[in-house]
Amino acid sequence: MQKTFKKTLLRTAVVAALCGAGVAQAATIVIQSRDPVGVGFNDPTPATPVGGNPGTTLGEQRMFVYRYVADVWEKALDSDVTITVSAGWEALTCTASSATLGSASAYNFWYGFPGGAPDTWYPQALANKLSGVNLSEGQPDPTGYNNVDIKTQFNINLGKSDCLAGSPFYLGVDGNFGTGVNFVETLLHELGHGLGFSVLSVQTSTGKRINRQGTMYTDDGLPSIWERFMFDNTQGKTWLNMTSPERQASAVNPLGLAWIGPNVVAGAGMLSATPVLSISASAPGASGLYAYGTASFGPAVSSGMNLGALASVPADSNGAGCLPFSPALTTAVTGKVAIIDRGVCGFAVKAKNAQNAGAIGVIIANNAAGAAPGLGGTDPTVVIPTVSVSQADALKLRSAITAALPYGTRTKPGLANASLGVDQSRRAGADALGRPLLYTPNPLVGGSSVSHWDVSATPNLLMEPNISPDLGLVLVPPKDLTKPLLKDLGW
């Protein structure tokens, strides 16, 4: 007996006899548009061909990118069963400075089919591959989506004045997206979720699982195939063997949840030695190495770069660094690297205000537990280096500044100096055993936590929570770890 649940958790279906699986072949992906006339894929607005996309209307260009990305996934996967994707363009949440770009997920999940682990939820496309048949074929679907394997939606308003103004989806396929959002990489990422790069069958806010009936999250629900490869280094066990409260705690255990699947672990050597912020100070115990994140604006940073002496920017009710610096603060940061707390305004705004005050570099301190964040934003006038550190490490850096003060001279206080290097003993984005880490910030980020690689990974990976500008179309090591994870699941 097989069960299925939809993302809405409203329906259970039963399928009887199944055929055995045949020999797998390269996958076939079919895209079904659900857009009405004149909207989305059917938008007749004239468009000039761009970046290898020959479409002459906005709708044609959107579909060209969908097909282009689907072709990449077809070559990466093996399945005898056609994968069907429902695609649409909708008005998603956004403001002038932020936006939901889009989303995708498996439309049905299954357990109890031939070829799968017993009593374990699988996303439909993978369940179909393993069983050799379309498990939802012939099943009623009152939602109108025709039991597709993956449902996707993307923001039709992106780039308008009230929706991430000036940053529309770039519909070329050459990677020259400029200030736009690279739709190729965004779609490649979201289809990865729909194929199984997700722990949707677990409610991460409670740790509860979907029950056998596919109707609700419960303490005695069935595990997903994803859970057997998630190992919490604090608790010393996988999610498969945890209680609901233990899974709930693990979902907000920063840098503590590793993926132990054999294909990913075998490819994890592609991760670079951890880039570190090296602090030297004459005060005993003040020196150290700290992981850092990079910014999408300002000059590129790399190992061997000397940043300079540190200075701390105090907290402010308006947001540290969000307003022009006062004369006293300007004196404090001139010729130094300003440590500024994250929050309230954009990273580039903080860096520009520090630069205007005479700072020679900026370190953005995370304002919540977790890894050093990646710093998005654009401002071509920012010419000083900007990096980020975790909240915990920022406390240590500020302590190093204070500890160094007595170790100067009568006329010049002691300083803590920063430079950039690497720690060869650690892989960026991996635990002490070299196993890649999943994204588990505290507090929980609904829809992102656990179902992505951690942002500390270097090089950047496709399935991190943010789309980075240096991604490509290769899904295997030494470029990426997406396909190895899917292979761990059964692809």
Secondary structure by P-SEA (a helix, b strand, c coil): cbbbbcccccbbbbbcbbbbbcccccbbbbbbbccccccccccccccccccccccccaaaaaaaaaaaaaaaaaaaccccbbbbbbbbcccccccccccccccccccccccccccccccccccaaaaaaaaccccccccccccccccccbbbbcccccccccccccccccccccccccccccaaaaaaaaaaaaaccccccccccccbbbcccccccccccccccccccccccccccccccccaaaaaaaaacccccccccaaaaaaccccccbbbbbbbbcccccccccccccccccccccccccccbbbbbcccccccccccccaaaaaacccbbbbbbbccccaaaaaaaaaaacccbbbbbbcccccbbbbbbbbccccbbbbbbcaaaaaaaaaaaaaacccccccccbbbbbbbbbcccccccccccccccccccccccccccccccccccccccccccccccccccccccccccaaaaaaaacc
